[in-house]
Amino acid sequence: MPHTPELAFTVSNTSTLNTTVQSLGPIIEPQPVSVCPSVVPSCIDASNSEEALPMRMIKRKSDGSIERFKARLVANGFHQQEGLDYTKTFSLVPQGFVDPQYPNHVCRLQRSLYGLKQALRAWFQRFSDYLLVLGFQKSKCDYSLFIYNHDGVYLVLLIYVDDILLTGNSLPQIMNLIQTLGKLFAMKDLRPLNYFLGIEVTYNGDCVHLTQAKYATDLLASCWCLQYLTITRLDLSYSVNQVCQFMHSPTTTHGQEVKRILRYLKFTFDHGLWYKPGPLQLSAYSDADYARDPDSRHSTGGYCIFLGFNLISWSSKKQKTVSRSSTEAEYRQLAYTIA
C-alpha cells in the first residue's frame, strides 16, 4: 500500500461565541412551558438560571504553544435526570430575546449542546450513520474505527469525541472525503498529523516516530497517571503494572518503586516507537517466569506482536492461574499470545 501522510482534523456541530445569539435560531425554538411538565417556575426564573453557559477553551500544541482558541455554548448536563429531561431538553430564553407575546415560553433544544449527557452519543450517532451511508464499515474490534475498501481505495478513519484521524492509499479520495464531510459538519483540516491524544508524531523520511514526551514532562511536574504512558512505552509496562496492583494500600516500598520509575522516565522521556514500511508479515514473541509472585505464586508473562518491522501490540501481566512448572507457564503464555 503506498504511504500517504495521515491527516488530522477536528469537527464541531455547535456555534461559536463570536456569533450573535440569533444564530441559535436553528438550534432552539420557543415552546410553551405546559409541554414540559417537569419545568417548574423556579426553572424559568432568568435571574437565577444558568442552564446554558459559554465556555472558552484553549487548545495547545505538543510544545505548549497555543494552537487555537475554541468557544462553545455549554449546558449544565449534570442537572439532567433520566426519564425526565433526556429526550426533550428545555432552556430559558436569553435576556433581551424574550417575546413580549409569549413571556412564559422557554426554548426547546433541537440539537445537542456541549455538556448534555446525551450530546456525545447523539453526535457520534449522527457522524457514524453518515459514514455508513458513504460506504464505510464499522470495525468489530473498535467502535470508533471505520474502514472504506472499494475499487482499490482503502481509507481508515478513527474518531475520538470530535478529533478525527484519516489515512489511506489515495490522497485525492482523502481530500474528497474531507470536502464531503465539510458539507454537513463544520470542521478544520489540520493537515499532517503531529499531535493526537497526548501522542506526538514526528516524521523522518518514510519513518514515523511516536512519543509522549510532553505527557511525560507534565507527569514529572504534577504526577499524572503512569498507565497512560504505556501506550508508547512498552519498557514501562511491567513495572507500572506491578506498582498498580497496590494502589488500594500502598506502602513506603511501593512509593520508592514509583520514584525509581519517575527517575528512569526523567532521562528517557523522549523514547517511543518507530514505524516504517515493511513486509506485511505477522510475528509474535512471548515469555514468562515461574511463580515470581511470592504471595499468590502466579507467574508473570508478556508478549510482543510485530507487523513486519513494526510493533503493534504488547502486554505484560500476571497469569490468571497457578502453573505447576516453568514449562506450563511458558505454554500458558503462548496460548495467551495466540488468543
N, C-alpha and C positions, 0 to 999 in steps of 0.2 A: 504494500500500500504506500503510495507516495506520501512523504511527510508534508503536512500542512500546519502552519503555526496555529495554535489554539487562539480562540477569541474569547474575551470575557465582556459581559455587559450586564447592566442592571435594568430592572423593569419596575415600573411603578404604575399603579392604577388609581392614584389619588391626586388631588390638586395640590399645588404648592402654595405657600403662604403669600407669595408675591403677586398672586392673582386676587381679584376682588371677591367678596363674598357672593356676588351674583353668579360667579362661575359654578357655585354649588347647585345651581338650578337642576341639572340633570340627575344629581345625586339624591336630592330630597324634594318632597312635595308636601304641601300643607294637608293635614288630616285632623278631623275633629277629635277632641280628647275622648269622646264617647266610644270611638272604635277601638280603643285600647283601655280596657277596664283597669289594667294594672297601674295606669298613670294616675297618681293621686295629686291633690292640689299642691303638696309640697314639692312635687317633682316638676311642676311647671312655674315655679316662682323663679323668675330670671335672676333676681338679686342673690339667690342662694344656690344657684345651679352652676355646675361646671361639667356638663355632660360631654362637651367636646372641647378639647384644649389644643392649641397649637404646640408643636414640639419641634425644636430645631436640633439637627444632628450634624456632626462634623465627621466626614469620612476621611481617614488618613491613609497615606501610603505606608509601605513597609519601613521606610526610614523615619517615619513620624511626621513628615510634612503633610500639609493639608491638601487633599486631592480635590474635594468639592464640598460645598455646603448643601444640606438637604433640609427640607421643611415639610412637615406633614400636619394634617388636621387629625387629631387623635381622640378617640372616645375612651372614656373610663370603663373598659370592659369588665373590670373586676366587680362592678355593680350588677352585672347581668346574673340572672337566675334561670337555671334550666327549667323549661316548661312554662316560663313566664314571659320573657322578652328575648328569646333566641331567634325565632323566625321573623318577628316584627319588632324592630327597634325604633324608638322614637327619641327625639331630642328637641330641646327648646329652640324657638326661632331667635336668631341673633338679634341683639339690641339694635334698633334702628330699622329693622326689616319686618316688624310686626304689622300685619294687615289690620287697619282700623276696623274693617268689617268682620274680621274673624280674630278678635284679640285672644281668645281661649284656644286657638288651634296650635298644634305642635307640628314638628317636622318628622315625617316618616322616611327613614333611610332606604334608598333604593339600591345602594351598593355598599359593600363592606368598607369600613374605615379602619385605619390602624387602631389597634387597641381592643377592638371587639374580639371576643373569644373565638368566634367562628370566622374571623376575617381571613386568616391564613388558609384555612381549609377551603373557603369559598374561592379565594384567589387561585390556589393550586388546582382546584377542580376545573375552573374555567380555562386556565392555561393548558392543563393536560388534555382536556377534551379537544381543544383546538389543535394540539399537536397530533392527536389521533386522527383528526379529520385530514390533516396534511399528509398522513401516511406513516407516521411514526408508530412504533410499537413500544409498550412499556416493558421494562425489564422485570423478570420474575424474581430476581435477586435483590433489586434495589428499586423501590417505587419511584424514586426521583430521577431515575436514569431512563432516557428514551433513545431508541435506535431507529434510524432510517436506512433501509437497504433495498434499493430498487435500481435496476438498469445500470449496475456498476457504480452507483453513487452510494457512498457509505458515510452517514453522519451520526455523530454521537452528541447528545445534549444532556447535560446534568444541571439540575436546578436545586438551589438551596434557598428557601424563602424567596427573595427577589433577586438573587445573584445567579447568573447562568454562565456555564461553560459550554462552548460549542467547538467541535473539531470534526474533521472529516478528510476525505481524499479529493475533494473538489472545492476549491476556493470560490468559483463562481456560484456554486449551489449554496455555499455557506452565506455569501453576501445576499443572495436571493432570499434565503430563509429569514435573514435579519430584516430585510425590507418588508417581507410578508408579515412577520410578527409585529413590525413597527406600525402597520396599518391598524392594528387592533389594540396594541399596548404601547404606552409611552415608554420608550427605552433609550438608553445611551450606550453606544458601542465604544468599549474601552480598548478595542484593538488587541494586539498580542497580550496574552496572559502574563502578568507579573506578580500578582498577589491575590490569594483567594483563601478565605477562612483561616488566616494566620500562616499560610504556607507561601513562601517566597519562591518564585520561579525565575531562574536565570538561564540564558542560552549561550552555548559555546559551539558554534557550527551546527552540526546535527544533534548535538547532545543537549539534554535538559537537566538542570540541577535543581532539586527540591530541597529547601531548608526551612527551618523555623527559627532563624537567628533572632528576629525581633521578639517572638514569643519567649524564647529562652532568656533574652536580656531582660524583658519585663518580668519574667518569673523570678529571676535572681533579685530583682528590686522589690517585688511585692509578694513573693511566694504563692504563685498561682498553682493550678493543678498540674502535677508532673505527668499524669497519664496521657494528656493530650500531646505531649512531646513524642510519644512512641509512634505517632503517625509517620514520622520520617526518621526516627532514631531507634532502630531495632536493637542497638547496643545497650539501650536503657530498659528494654522490655523486661528482662529477668529481674533486675534489681528493683525497678519500680513495682513490679508485681509482688515481690517479696515484702516490701515495706507496706504496701497497700492492704495486706492481709491483717495488719494490726492497727488499722485506723480507729477501730472502736475502743481500743485500750492500749495506746502506745506507751512505751517506757523510755527511759533515758537512752537505752541501747538503740532503739529504733530511731530516736532523734539524731543520734550520732551517725547512723547509716544514711539518713536523709541528707545530712550535712556533707557526707562523702560524695553523694550523688551530685549535690549542688557544686561542690568544688571541681569535680570532674567536668560538669556542664560548663563551668565558667571558662575553661580553656578549650572547650570543643563545641562552643555554641553555634559555629558555622558549619558543622558536619551535617551531612544529609545524604540524599540518594541521587545517583546519576542514572539517566536513561538515555539510551542511544539505539539507533536502528540495528536490527539483527535478525537472525532466523526466528521464525515463529515455532520454536520447539519448547515444549513444557518439560521442566525438570524439577525435582524436589529432593530436599535433603532433610533428614531428621536425626535426632539424637536424644538420649535420655540417660539420667543417672539411676542409681538404685537406692531407694529408701533414704533419700537425703534428709527428708523432714524428720527430725528427732522425735516429734510429738505424735504424728499420725503414721509415720513410716511410708508415706506416699512418695512415689518417685516424681521427679520434675523432668518434663520433656519439652522439646521445641522443634520447630521445622521452619524451613525457608523454601519458597516456591519461586522459580525463575521462569520467565518467558523470554527465551533467547538469553541475552546478557542481562536482562532487567529483572530486578527483584519486585514481585508484585504482591506477595503475601507472606506473612511470618507470624509466629506465635511462640510464647514461652510461658508455660503454666504447669501447675501440679496435675498429675493424672487423677482421675476420679476414684480409682480403686487401688488397693494394695497389691503390688506384684510380688510373687514368691521367689523370683530370681531376676538377675540383671537381663537375662535373655527375654524373659516375659515382658519386662519393662520396655525393652527395645522394640519388640514386636507390637506391643500395645501402642507405642508412639508411632510406629509405621502405619498402623491402622488409622490412627487419628489424622495422620498426614494425608493419606489417600482419601479419607472421607471428606 
